[in-house]
Amino acid sequence: MNSYKKEDYRLQVTVRSGKLLVKNVPCRIYLPGKITDPISLEFHLDEKKGSSLLGLFDGAIQGKLKDTSGDVRSQIHATKVYFSNKKKQMWGDGSEITMTGIPRDLTITTLLKKGKNHNREHPITGSFWITPSEMLSPDQNIHLSYTGEVNVETLERKQFTLPNDISLSFNKHFRHVTDDYNDLITFSELVAEYEITGTAKNHDRIILDSLTYLDDFLLLVSFAARQPCICLGWEQSNAIKWTKHYRRDRIVPPIVEAANQNQALIDVSRFEDFFPPAYRHFMDFEPREFLRRALGNLVFQYGRNISEGSFLTLYSAFETLILWFRGKSNLEKILPDSEWSQFQKNFKKWIKADPSFSQSSERRKLFYENLRGMNRISLSTAFAKFCSDFSIYTQDLWPAFENEGGPSLSRIRNKLIHGVPLDPQQIKFLIPAYVHLRTLVERSILAILQWPIEESSVYTGATDEYGGRSWKEARESLKQAFIDFPELSGP
């Protein structure tokens, strides 16, 4: 509970979950100081209302705040809240039940008093709240006065126009919070400012469309910067209301240390050159979900510790790209279904007649279970064609499929996915394999986005640290780590 902190809102809400509806539930709302901080809801209920909510895992809430004249001034709602920390406390002859709520989303709308010059056609101004990104940060000079005043001079901002013609201007807003020791802390947060004109009835649709386009744009920003960057909400106002919407249905990315901020894939000075064509190629990619998923699996590994799980997630990004290429290039099956059906019949007759199988139906059954995989073009063949078509250079990287000299990236994946354990000493040999796999995925995506790798940080090899013989020695060490475990086949 947030007993040390004063709530931002205190009101009575309606809780709905399926057919259950409980009204007038006392609720305290604690908003984040920084946009990356969590949101917390506290519910304080009497025994009757509390008993009906104790069994809930999730639900929706909505409530209103009125002024002294009885007019509604604020509306608050969340479509999904997860309940936890349920406790019952005795108070004399009665009892109180408390529980915590973590909202997946939260919208707060403050209604403004209509003035004489009220106009529903008044433009909407607002900003999307963005997690830190050096790629999008404006060029600013900050002047600190002896009085404590902070003056900010913005020299240049990044600009970008979404496909729905909403123009974004990236800026930093300076905010203040009081910490647990009552000290005032000043900080800045990245925002994408916008303005919308037109009839009010279209504004909600415009915001939803803009969020979809913005999420894709930030995915490319994350890729170029090697620093995850997401939108955690937005605020906007016009002549009649002020709305704040918090998005918490996503994982807040880790903070990238200043020492690692110079490891960008694309130099920040090339922002204007890279993003317009890269975003256009991304939007033209069909089906886009393949590239979106591969990018997501890649960029949300940036800044995290390398482990067996992170290797498998990164390999999934690689596999997603090859899966897309298979379908695009008709590289899924060797024989069409009509020919394959007849081939299976002929093949089963041959197997049944062969001396090794003729006397054992059980042995034939085991063979038939793997028969379907014989008609699939191998992943290695599809990968070779993918590299050829997109001119992806791989000669300086850990082999994706060749197992001579140690396990390939594919063999490592197969061992890990089937549960082969690595001890802490052996995991260090996984690090160069991971870095080379990441480089392979980055080069592949750059090729799809039609950006030359010579103009990126993956041009000269995986990394200086894992170039030369060091990764080949690690490959030999992994070969020894896997030597006592059998190769397991997939389904």
Secondary structure, 3 states (H helix, E strand, C coil): CCCCCCCCEEEEEEEEECCEEEEEEEEEEECCCCCCCCCEEEEEEEHHHHHHHCCCCEEEEEEEEECCCCCEEEEEEEEEEEEEEEEEEEECCEEEEEEEEEECEEEEEEECCCCCCCCCCCCEEEEEEECCCCCCCCEEEEEECCCCCEEEEEEECCEEECCCCCEEEEEEEEEEEECCCCCEEEEEEEEEEEEECCCHHHHHHHHHHHHHHHHHHHHHHHHHHCCCCCEEEEEEECCCEEEEEEECCCCCCCCCCHHHCCCCCCCHHHHHHHHHHHHHHHHHCCCHHHHHHHHHHHHCCCCCCCCHHHHHHHHHHHHHHHHHHHHHHCCCECCCHHHHHHHHHHHHHHHHHCCCCCCCHHHHHHHHCCCHHHHECCHHHHHHHHHHHHCCCCCCCCCCCCCCCCCCHHHHHHHHHCCCCCCHHHHHHHHHHHHHHHHHHHHHHHHHCCCCHHHCCCCCCCCCCCCCCHHHHHHHHHHHHHCCCCCCCCC
